[in-house]
């Protein structure tokens, strides 16, 4: 799946693990939160799954959908000049089509290019309880201006990859410096003299440090999809 585009990857995950699920048939007009409440399909714990369902792909799909159903919302910006923005959760069809994720989240806009992610406070009622959540609103340039007409909202940008790359470059430059090379040689010679050869070959690798956990692996894989 890593070779697919973001939209193709999104379609693959939902069509294979969600749309194909019989428990979701006939629910085209239901909201995501209603489907979750009724079926709990993607809120199960790993130990509640059978061996056939506990695959990496199935767990990843559940994690993706779990995040997806409350990650984005749809906005009505008709009264933006009065600082009134109406928000709602996406319908199941909108989730599948990527409306509000890969397509502008303004109610009737179909723009897919030059979208920006804005963080907005969504006040809603769930099971009779008033709740607030910070959600993402994906908008085109025109509707981004409308959203920020009276007050500037917080734009969400991904900087993790850049920061990680920058840190790796700095560490690489430090390792390649003359002082670092000299120090490494000294340490290497000291270790070779002080540690018996038998102990070196009998030493076990720390697998937990070498391999990322499944939690981290999921987050890395889904990072690009949750724009």
Secondary structure, DSSP 8 states (H G I E B T S, - for coil): -TTS-HHHHHHHHHIIIIIT-GGGTT-TTSBHHHHHHHH-TT---GGGS-TTT-SHHHHHHHHHHHHHTTTB-EEE-TTGGGT--EEE--BHHHHHHTBTTTB--BTT----SS-EEEEEEEEEEETTEEEEEEEEEEE-HHHHHHHTSSS--EEE---HHHHHHHHHHHHHHHHHSHHHHHHHHHHHHHHHHHS-HHHHHH----HHHHS--HHHHHHHHHTTT--
